[in-house]
Every structure is written in structure tokens, then in C-alpha cells.
Amino acid sequence: MSVHSFSIGCKLGHLLDILTAATDAPLIFRYDGRPVKAGYHVTEMKAGQFSALDCGANPEAWSEIFVQLWDIDVDGRTHMPAGKFSAIIRKVSDHVQLEPSANLKSVMA
């Protein structure tokens, strides 16, 4: 069984619920329609809160979390287990406010 990343706009809370149910499953991110290499490394997580006003004077606000991945091949390495990624998110949340309703975005390093 593998856990795949979701399309742009996936909510962090939804992803964490899925990861909790499959902690040993490999987490496979997809970027530009292809899976990220098994040796990928999470290099950075950023949280941003955005406020905007559109051309119709309608205000909107949202949060996004950017997960920066280094897409590399490492001999013999498999995709990161879902539980390890959850642990990374918990560690980041000790220092950065991560909203469960935030949209998750991935960025390649």
C-alpha cells in the first residue's frame, strides 16, 4: 500500500488523517505528473497566511503550507514512510503555526 500526495489544494488536516491510518506506507509525492524519486528529502516547510481583495471588492483569506522537496536518487532508498512525514510535520508545528485547514503545496528544490 502506498499513500500518494493529493492535488494542489489538499488540506493539511485531511492529509494527516490519512497518514495516521497508514504510518508504514510509503509517501509518494507527485510533481509535474510524475512521482518524486524515492530518495527525496524534505528540505523546508513554510506556512503563509494570505489576505486579498478581488476586482469585485470581495475580500478573501486563506492559509497555505509549502513543502519543499529535494528530488534526488539515493541508492537503495525507498520513499519516506507516512509516519516519518507526520513526525516532520509535528516537529515543524512546534515552531511554526500550521493550520489544519491550510492548503498543502509542494515545491521542488
C-alpha positions in Angstrom: 0.0 0.0 0.0 1.2 3.5 -0.7 0.0 6.9 0.3 0.1 9.4 -2.6 0.1 13.2 -2.3 -3.1 14.9 -3.3 -3.7 17.6 -5.9 -2.9 21.2 -5.2 -5.2 22.4 -2.5 -5.2 19.3 -0.3 -5.9 20.4 3.3 -3.2 19.6 5.8 -5.6 18.1 8.3 -7.0 15.7 5.6 -3.5 14.5 4.7 -2.6 14.0 8.4 -5.7 11.9 8.9 -4.7 9.6 6.0 -1.1 9.4 7.1 -2.1 8.4 10.6 -4.1 5.5 9.2 -1.1 4.2 7.2 2.1 5.1 9.1 4.3 2.4 7.5 3.1 3.1 3.9 5.5 4.9 1.6 4.5 8.5 0.9 4.9 9.2 -2.8 4.7 12.9 -3.8 3.9 13.7 -7.5 5.2 16.7 -9.3 4.5 17.7 -12.9 2.6 14.4 -13.4 5.4 12.1 -12.3 6.3 10.6 -8.9 9.2 12.2 -7.0 12.2 10.0 -6.7 12.4 7.5 -3.8 15.4 9.4 -2.3 13.6 12.7 -1.9 14.3 14.8 1.1 12.1 17.4 2.8 14.3 20.5 2.9 11.8 23.1 4.2 8.3 23.7 5.3 6.8 27.2 5.1 3.4 28.4 6.4 1.8 31.5 5.0 -1.4 33.4 5.7 -2.8 35.4 2.8 -5.5 38.1 2.5 -6.7 39.5 -0.8 -9.3 41.7 -2.3 -10.5 40.7 -5.8 -11.7 43.1 -8.6 -15.2 42.9 -7.3 -14.1 44.2 -3.9 -14.7 40.7 -2.4 -12.3 40.0 0.5 -10.8 36.5 0.9 -8.3 34.9 3.2 -6.6 31.6 3.3 -3.5 29.7 4.6 -1.0 27.6 2.6 1.8 25.3 3.7 4.6 24.9 1.3 6.6 21.6 1.5 9.9 21.9 -0.3 11.3 18.6 -1.6 14.8 17.8 -2.9 14.1 15.3 -5.7 17.2 13.0 -5.7 18.1 9.4 -6.2 19.8 7.7 -3.4 20.9 4.0 -4.0 18.7 1.6 -2.1 16.5 4.2 -0.5 12.7 3.8 -0.6 10.0 6.5 -0.4 9.6 8.1 3.1 7.2 6.3 5.3 4.0 8.3 6.0 4.7 8.2 9.8 8.1 9.9 9.3 6.5 12.7 7.3 3.9 13.1 10.1 6.7 13.3 12.6 8.4 16.1 10.5 5.1 18.0 10.5 4.8 17.6 14.2 8.3 18.9 14.7 7.7 21.9 12.4 4.4 22.7 14.3 6.5 23.1 17.5 8.0 26.2 15.9 5.6 27.3 13.1 1.8 27.7 13.3 0.3 25.1 10.9 -3.4 25.4 10.3 -5.2 22.1 9.6 -7.4 23.9 7.1 -4.3 25.2 5.2 -3.8 24.1 1.5 -0.8 22.0 1.1 1.6 22.9 -1.8 4.8 21.1 -2.9 7.8 22.9 -4.3 10.9 21.2 -5.8 14.3 22.3 -4.7 
